[in-house]
Amino acid sequence: MAAIVRDAGIAALVALGIGAPLLGLKTEPAGGGLTLVPRPGLLLAAVAAVFVGRILVGLLMARRALVSPAPRAVLVPPGVGARLGRFAGPAMLAFALVLPFLPGTGRYEVDLATLVLTYVMLGWGLNIVVGLAGLLDLGYVAFYAVGAYGYALLAKHLDIGFWTALPLTGLFAAGWGIILGFPVLRLRGDYLAIVTLAFGEIIRIVLLNWVSLTGGPNGMSGIPRPTFFGLPFSMAGGEGTFAGFFGIQPSPLHRVIFLYYLILALALLTNFVTVRLRRHPVGRAWEALREDEVASRALGLSVVAVKLTAFATGALFGGFAGAFFATRQGFISPESFTFIESALVLAIVVLGGMGSQIGVATAAVVMIGGFELFRDLEQFRMLVFGIAMVAIMVWRPRGLVASREPSVALGERRRVGAEHVAEGRG
């Protein structure tokens, strides 16, 4: 108990040092300038909360150490959670298909669902690199940016439509994934993370400074919107438009719903390809590399080819998501592709459970949708958001979905406890 209290005291002192200038002081306008107003009550409350919370966490960890369960078998028979998991995916898909037409669903809800699905797609793309291949990538936003700017340049300068440019942007991003893969073939762990982080920043700085091509900090505007098989969404109606062809009243909601189903289709494509590849030799090679690179080399696997295919495949879907982002927004700038985006997508993968498709989708819904729920809390929503993430990592350290289904199995297929899987060690 003394060690727990001492640890909590140290945490409280750290919170005091960090919070003194941030929470203990507030600037307010006074006489044409600014004045500092002390807030000792808020500072002491935050320090006390850190002290008490650290004690509670320490007691919880001590209880887990004293009452340790029996060692779990590697193969865990499917229980109630596994049986529920079989229905979770189809239920979420059915809900997503009918969401725009549910009572009480308006433009805001459909826009929010579109944003969530964009991060679901990004999470599934990064899950290939981090969750399956075990390569810690902190620069995934670079492929997102390549896809967005690739579509914008193709559409504005070469007059190429969205459906033609979509596969091209994916190939551009996959090419950059291979370019990133070559320098990091010999790197692992923290070194790999640092290089991928640097790659993401290099792409952002190039976009920021290549003004003649990308518009620099001003970005690119007037990006063409996608059409419904050649039918544009126009409020004017008439022949040659979506509303005119189907004989309905023009509405701005038509384009919003179309974009929603477009990103839903792209996300489902990402999931389908990922699941299929995971059961093929290339997917099993990714998982073998994640578990032990030395053993993979000894078995004759080409580590170079395995890593490059993982980076290229993950980047491909990041490019697709970037092209959709550009056509949905109609405007892009380097500020949309900062490191925070990479960190957010990585957090979705980690919190959902690396290697779990349903876990990543659930984490994206919780993080992106839940973030909107706390928007009314203004500056305190980040605090609530951070506390929620810490709580999840304390009680569910392996993510929301803490079991894995093996890619191949002899006889009965049973789930594997996540504690027996090397995840993101790369």
C-alpha positions as CSV (number, residue, x, y, z in Angstrom):
1,M,0.0,0.0,0.0
2,A,2.9,2.3,0.8
3,A,4.3,1.8,-2.7
4,I,0.9,2.6,-4.3
5,V,0.6,5.8,-2.2
6,R,4.1,6.8,-3.1
7,D,3.4,6.2,-6.8
8,A,0.2,8.2,-6.6
9,G,2.1,11.1,-4.9
10,I,4.6,11.2,-7.7
11,A,1.8,11.2,-10.3
12,A,0.1,14.1,-8.4
13,L,3.4,16.1,-8.4
14,V,3.7,15.6,-12.1
15,A,0.1,16.7,-12.6
16,L,0.8,19.7,-10.5
17,G,3.8,20.7,-12.5
18,I,2.0,20.3,-15.8
19,G,-1.3,21.7,-14.7
20,A,0.0,24.8,-12.9
21,P,0.4,26.9,-16.1
22,L,-2.4,25.2,-18.0
23,L,-5.2,24.9,-15.5
24,G,-4.0,27.1,-12.6
25,L,-3.9,30.2,-14.8
26,K,-6.4,31.7,-17.2
27,T,-6.0,34.7,-19.5
28,E,-8.8,37.3,-19.6
29,P,-9.0,40.6,-21.4
30,A,-8.5,43.6,-19.3
31,G,-7.9,47.3,-20.2
32,G,-7.0,46.5,-23.8
33,G,-4.6,43.7,-22.8
34,L,-4.6,40.4,-21.1
35,T,-4.4,39.5,-17.4
36,L,-3.7,36.3,-15.6
37,V,-6.5,35.0,-13.3
38,P,-5.4,32.2,-10.9
39,R,-7.7,29.2,-10.6
40,P,-6.3,27.3,-7.6
41,G,-9.6,25.3,-7.0
42,L,-9.6,23.8,-10.5
43,L,-5.9,22.9,-10.2
44,L,-6.2,21.3,-6.8
45,A,-9.3,19.3,-8.0
46,A,-7.3,18.0,-11.0
47,V,-4.3,17.0,-8.9
48,A,-6.6,15.3,-6.3
49,A,-8.4,13.4,-9.2
50,V,-5.0,12.2,-10.5
51,F,-3.9,11.1,-6.9
52,V,-7.1,9.2,-6.3
53,G,-7.3,7.7,-9.7
54,R,-3.7,6.5,-9.5
55,I,-4.4,4.8,-6.2
56,L,-7.5,3.1,-7.7
57,V,-5.4,1.9,-10.6
58,G,-2.7,0.6,-8.3
59,L,-5.2,-1.2,-6.1
60,L,-6.7,-2.8,-9.2
61,M,-3.4,-3.9,-10.6
62,A,-2.4,-5.3,-7.2
63,R,-5.6,-7.2,-6.9
64,R,-5.0,-8.7,-10.4
65,A,-1.5,-9.8,-9.3
66,L,-2.8,-11.4,-6.1
67,V,-5.8,-13.2,-7.6
68,S,-4.2,-14.3,-10.9
69,P,-6.3,-16.7,-12.9
70,A,-5.1,-20.0,-14.1
71,P,-3.1,-19.8,-17.3
72,R,-5.4,-19.7,-20.3
73,A,-5.0,-22.3,-23.0
74,V,-3.8,-21.1,-26.4
75,L,-7.0,-22.3,-28.0
76,V,-10.1,-20.8,-26.4
77,P,-13.4,-22.6,-27.1
78,P,-16.0,-20.1,-28.4
79,G,-18.2,-18.9,-25.7
80,V,-21.1,-16.4,-25.4
81,G,-18.9,-13.5,-26.6
82,A,-17.8,-15.4,-29.7
83,R,-21.3,-16.4,-30.6
84,L,-22.5,-12.8,-30.2
85,G,-19.6,-11.7,-32.4
86,R,-20.9,-13.8,-35.3
87,F,-24.1,-11.7,-35.3
88,A,-22.4,-8.4,-34.6
89,G,-21.0,-7.9,-38.1
90,P,-24.2,-8.7,-40.0
91,A,-26.2,-6.6,-37.5
92,M,-23.9,-3.6,-38.0
93,L,-24.0,-4.1,-41.8
94,A,-27.8,-4.2,-41.8
95,F,-28.0,-1.1,-39.7
96,A,-25.6,0.7,-42.0
97,L,-27.6,-0.2,-45.1
98,V,-30.9,1.3,-43.7
99,L,-29.4,4.2,-41.7
100,P,-30.2,7.1,-44.2
101,F,-33.9,6.0,-44.3
102,L,-34.5,5.6,-40.5
103,P,-36.9,8.0,-38.9
104,G,-35.2,11.0,-37.4
105,T,-32.1,10.6,-39.6
106,G,-31.2,13.9,-41.2
107,R,-28.2,15.4,-43.1
108,Y,-26.1,15.7,-39.9
109,E,-26.5,12.1,-39.0
110,V,-25.7,10.9,-42.5
111,D,-22.7,13.2,-42.7
112,L,-21.4,11.9,-39.3
113,A,-22.0,8.3,-40.5
114,T,-20.0,9.0,-43.6
115,L,-17.1,10.4,-41.5
116,V,-17.2,7.3,-39.3
117,L,-17.1,5.0,-42.3
118,T,-14.1,6.9,-43.7
119,Y,-12.2,6.1,-40.5
120,V,-13.4,2.5,-40.5
121,M,-11.9,2.2,-44.0
122,L,-8.7,3.8,-42.9
123,G,-8.5,1.6,-39.8
124,W,-9.0,-1.5,-41.9
125,G,-6.3,-0.4,-44.3
126,L,-3.8,0.3,-41.5
127,N,-4.8,-3.0,-39.8
128,I,-3.2,-4.8,-42.7
129,V,0.2,-3.2,-41.9
130,V,0.0,-3.1,-38.1
131,G,-2.4,-5.8,-37.1
132,L,-1.6,-8.5,-39.6
133,A,2.0,-7.8,-40.6
134,G,3.1,-6.4,-37.3
135,L,4.8,-3.3,-38.8
136,L,4.2,-0.2,-36.6
137,D,3.3,2.6,-39.1
138,L,3.0,6.1,-37.8
139,G,2.9,7.8,-41.3
140,Y,-0.3,6.2,-42.7
141,V,-1.7,9.6,-43.3
142,A,0.8,10.1,-46.1
143,F,-1.0,7.6,-48.3
144,Y,-4.3,9.3,-47.4
145,A,-2.8,12.5,-48.7
146,V,-1.4,10.9,-51.8
147,G,-4.9,9.6,-52.7
148,A,-6.6,13.0,-52.1
149,Y,-4.1,15.1,-54.0
150,G,-3.8,12.4,-56.7
151,Y,-7.5,12.6,-57.4
152,A,-7.6,16.4,-57.2
153,L,-4.7,16.7,-59.8
154,L,-6.2,14.2,-62.1
155,A,-9.6,15.7,-62.0
156,K,-8.6,19.3,-62.4
157,H,-5.7,19.2,-64.8
158,L,-6.5,16.1,-66.9
159,D,-10.3,16.2,-66.6
160,I,-10.5,12.6,-65.4
161,G,-13.7,11.5,-63.7
162,F,-13.9,10.1,-60.2
163,W,-14.6,6.5,-61.2
164,T,-11.6,6.5,-63.6
165,A,-9.3,8.3,-61.2
166,L,-10.2,6.1,-58.2
167,P,-8.1,3.0,-59.2
168,L,-5.3,5.3,-60.4
169,T,-5.1,7.0,-57.0
170,G,-5.0,3.7,-55.3
171,L,-2.1,2.6,-57.5
172,F,-0.3,5.9,-56.8
173,A,-0.6,5.3,-53.1
174,A,0.5,1.7,-53.4
175,G,3.5,2.8,-55.3
176,W,4.4,5.2,-52.5
177,G,3.9,2.4,-50.1
178,I,6.5,0.4,-51.9
179,I,8.8,3.4,-51.9
180,L,8.4,3.6,-48.1
181,G,8.9,-0.1,-47.7
182,F,12.3,-0.3,-49.2
183,P,14.2,2.0,-46.7
184,V,12.6,0.2,-43.7
185,L,13.2,-3.4,-44.7
186,R,15.9,-3.8,-42.0
187,L,14.2,-1.7,-39.3
188,R,11.9,-2.9,-36.5
189,G,10.1,-1.5,-33.5
190,D,10.8,2.1,-32.5
191,Y,13.1,2.7,-35.4
192,L,10.5,1.6,-37.9
193,A,7.9,3.9,-36.2
194,I,10.3,6.9,-36.4
195,V,11.0,6.4,-40.1
196,T,7.3,6.0,-41.0
197,L,6.6,9.1,-38.9
198,A,9.2,11.0,-40.8
199,F,7.8,9.8,-44.1
200,G,4.4,11.2,-43.3
201,E,5.9,14.5,-42.3
202,I,8.0,14.6,-45.6
203,I,4.8,14.2,-47.7
204,R,3.0,16.9,-45.7
205,I,5.9,19.4,-46.1
206,V,6.2,18.6,-49.8
207,L,2.5,19.4,-50.2
208,L,3.0,22.5,-48.2
209,N,5.9,23.9,-50.2
210,W,5.2,22.7,-53.8
211,V,2.9,25.7,-54.4
212,S,2.9,25.4,-58.2
213,L,1.4,21.9,-58.1
214,T,-0.5,21.6,-54.9
215,G,-1.4,25.2,-54.1
216,G,0.7,25.1,-50.9
217,P,-1.0,26.2,-47.7
218,N,-3.9,27.5,-49.7
219,G,-4.8,24.0,-50.8
220,M,-6.9,23.0,-53.8
221,S,-10.5,23.9,-54.2
222,G,-13.2,23.3,-56.9
223,I,-12.5,19.5,-56.9
224,P,-15.2,17.8,-59.0
225,R,-17.8,15.8,-57.3
226,P,-18.7,12.2,-58.3
227,T,-21.7,11.4,-60.4
228,F,-24.2,8.6,-60.3
229,F,-23.1,6.7,-63.4
230,G,-22.8,10.0,-65.3
231,L,-25.8,11.7,-63.7
232,P,-24.7,14.8,-61.7
233,F,-26.5,15.9,-58.6
234,S,-27.9,19.3,-59.5
235,M,-30.6,21.4,-57.7
236,A,-31.7,22.7,-61.1
237,G,-33.1,19.3,-62.1
238,G,-34.0,18.7,-65.7
239,E,-32.7,16.2,-68.2
240,G,-29.2,14.8,-67.6
241,T,-29.4,15.1,-63.8
242,F,-30.0,12.5,-61.1
243,A,-33.4,14.1,-60.1
244,G,-34.5,14.5,-63.7
245,F,-33.6,11.0,-64.7
246,F,-35.6,9.4,-61.8
247,G,-38.4,12.0,-62.0
248,I,-38.0,13.2,-58.3
249,Q,-37.8,16.5,-56.6
250,P,-34.1,17.8,-56.5
251,S,-32.7,17.7,-52.9
252,P,-29.2,18.3,-51.5
253,L,-29.7,15.2,-49.4
254,H,-29.5,13.0,-52.6
255,R,-25.7,13.7,-53.0
256,V,-25.1,13.2,-49.2
257,I,-26.8,9.8,-49.2
258,F,-25.0,8.8,-52.4
259,L,-21.6,9.7,-50.8
260,Y,-22.6,7.7,-47.7
261,Y,-23.3,4.6,-49.8
262,L,-20.2,5.2,-51.8
263,I,-17.9,5.1,-48.7
264,L,-19.9,2.1,-47.4
265,A,-19.1,0.2,-50.6
266,L,-15.4,1.2,-50.4
267,A,-15.2,0.1,-46.8
268,L,-16.9,-3.2,-47.5
269,L,-14.5,-3.7,-50.4
270,T,-11.6,-3.1,-48.0
271,N,-13.0,-5.6,-45.6
272,F,-13.7,-8.2,-48.2
273,V,-10.2,-8.0,-49.7
274,T,-8.5,-8.1,-46.3
275,V,-10.4,-11.1,-45.1
276,R,-9.8,-13.0,-48.4
277,L,-6.1,-12.1,-48.4
278,R,-5.7,-13.2,-44.8
279,R,-6.7,-16.7,-45.7
280,H,-4.4,-16.8,-48.8
281,P,-0.6,-17.5,-48.6
282,V,0.2,-13.8,-48.6
283,G,-2.0,-13.2,-45.5
284,R,-0.5,-16.2,-43.7
285,A,3.0,-14.8,-44.6
286,W,2.0,-11.5,-43.0
287,E,1.0,-13.1,-39.8
288,A,4.1,-15.3,-39.8
289,L,6.2,-12.2,-40.1
290,R,4.4,-10.6,-37.3
291,E,5.0,-13.5,-35.0
292,D,8.7,-14.1,-35.7
293,E,10.7,-12.6,-38.5
294,V,13.7,-14.8,-37.9
295,A,11.6,-17.9,-38.1
296,S,9.9,-16.6,-41.3
297,R,13.3,-16.2,-42.9
298,A,14.3,-19.7,-41.8
299,L,11.1,-21.1,-43.4
300,G,12.2,-19.6,-46.7
301,L,9.8,-16.6,-46.8
302,S,10.9,-13.6,-48.7
303,V,10.7,-10.9,-46.0
304,V,11.3,-8.2,-48.6
305,A,8.3,-9.3,-50.6
306,V,6.1,-9.8,-47.5
307,K,6.8,-6.4,-46.1
308,L,6.4,-4.6,-49.4
309,T,3.1,-6.3,-50.1
310,A,1.8,-5.3,-46.7
311,F,2.8,-1.7,-47.1
312,A,1.4,-1.6,-50.7
313,T,-1.9,-3.2,-49.8
314,G,-2.5,-0.9,-46.8
315,A,-1.5,2.1,-48.8
316,L,-3.9,1.1,-51.7
317,F,-6.9,1.4,-49.4
318,G,-5.5,4.6,-47.9
319,G,-5.4,6.1,-51.4
320,F,-9.0,5.1,-52.0
321,A,-10.1,6.8,-48.8
322,G,-8.1,9.9,-49.7
323,A,-9.8,10.1,-53.1
324,F,-13.2,9.9,-51.5
325,F,-12.2,12.5,-48.9
326,A,-11.2,14.9,-51.7
327,T,-14.4,14.5,-53.8
328,R,-16.6,14.7,-50.7
329,Q,-15.0,17.9,-49.4
330,G,-14.4,19.6,-52.7
331,F,-11.3,21.2,-51.0
332,I,-8.1,19.8,-49.5
333,S,-5.1,21.4,-47.9
334,P,-2.0,20.0,-46.0
335,E,-3.7,20.8,-42.7
336,S,-6.0,17.9,-43.3
337,F,-3.1,15.4,-43.3
338,T,-1.2,16.0,-40.1
339,F,0.3,13.5,-37.7
340,I,-2.8,13.7,-35.6
341,E,-4.7,11.8,-38.3
342,S,-2.2,9.0,-38.3
343,A,-2.3,8.8,-34.5
344,L,-6.1,8.8,-34.5
345,V,-6.3,5.9,-37.0
346,L,-3.6,4.0,-35.1
347,A,-5.6,4.5,-31.9
348,I,-8.7,3.1,-33.6
349,V,-6.7,0.0,-34.6
350,V,-5.1,-0.5,-31.2
351,L,-8.3,0.1,-29.2
352,G,-10.4,-2.1,-31.4
353,G,-7.9,-4.9,-31.2
354,M,-5.1,-5.3,-33.8
355,G,-6.0,-7.9,-36.4
356,S,-9.7,-7.8,-35.6
357,Q,-12.0,-6.3,-38.4
358,I,-15.1,-6.0,-36.2
359,G,-13.0,-4.5,-33.4
360,V,-11.6,-1.8,-35.6
361,A,-15.1,-0.9,-36.9
362,T,-16.5,-0.8,-33.3
363,A,-13.6,1.4,-32.2
364,A,-14.1,3.8,-35.1
365,V,-17.8,4.2,-34.2
366,V,-17.0,4.7,-30.5
367,M,-14.1,7.2,-31.1
368,I,-15.5,9.3,-34.0
369,G,-19.1,9.1,-33.0
370,G,-18.5,9.4,-29.3
371,F,-16.2,12.4,-29.9
372,E,-19.3,14.2,-31.5
373,L,-21.4,13.3,-28.5
374,F,-19.2,15.3,-26.2
375,R,-18.9,18.3,-28.5
376,D,-21.1,20.4,-26.1
377,L,-18.5,20.0,-23.4
378,E,-16.2,22.4,-25.4
379,Q,-12.6,22.3,-24.0
380,F,-13.4,19.5,-21.5
381,R,-14.4,17.0,-24.2
382,M,-10.7,16.2,-24.9
383,L,-10.3,15.4,-21.2
384,V,-13.3,13.1,-21.2
385,F,-12.0,11.5,-24.4
386,G,-8.6,10.9,-22.9
387,I,-10.0,9.4,-19.7
388,A,-12.2,7.1,-21.7
389,M,-9.2,5.9,-23.7
390,V,-7.1,5.3,-20.6
391,A,-10.0,3.4,-19.0
392,I,-10.3,1.1,-22.1
393,M,-6.6,0.4,-22.1
394,V,-6.6,-0.4,-18.4
395,W,-9.6,-2.8,-18.5
396,R,-9.1,-4.0,-22.0
397,P,-5.4,-3.8,-22.7
398,R,-5.7,-6.0,-25.8
399,G,-8.5,-3.9,-27.3
400,L,-12.2,-4.2,-27.4
401,V,-12.0,-7.5,-29.2
402,A,-9.4,-9.5,-27.4
403,S,-9.5,-12.8,-29.3
404,R,-8.6,-13.8,-32.8
405,E,-9.9,-16.5,-35.1
406,P,-7.0,-18.4,-36.8
407,S,-6.6,-17.9,-40.5
408,V,-6.2,-21.7,-41.0
409,A,-6.9,-24.5,-38.6
410,L,-6.7,-28.3,-38.5
411,G,-10.0,-29.8,-37.4
412,E,-12.2,-27.5,-35.3
413,R,-11.6,-23.8,-35.7
414,R,-11.4,-22.2,-32.3
415,R,-10.4,-18.7,-31.3
416,V,-7.0,-17.7,-30.0
417,G,-6.5,-15.5,-27.0
418,A,-4.9,-12.2,-28.0
419,E,-2.3,-12.5,-25.3
420,H,-0.7,-15.3,-27.4
421,V,-0.4,-13.1,-30.5
422,A,2.6,-10.8,-31.2
423,E,0.8,-7.6,-32.3
424,G,2.5,-4.6,-33.8
425,R,6.0,-5.5,-32.7
426,G,7.5,-4.9,-36.2
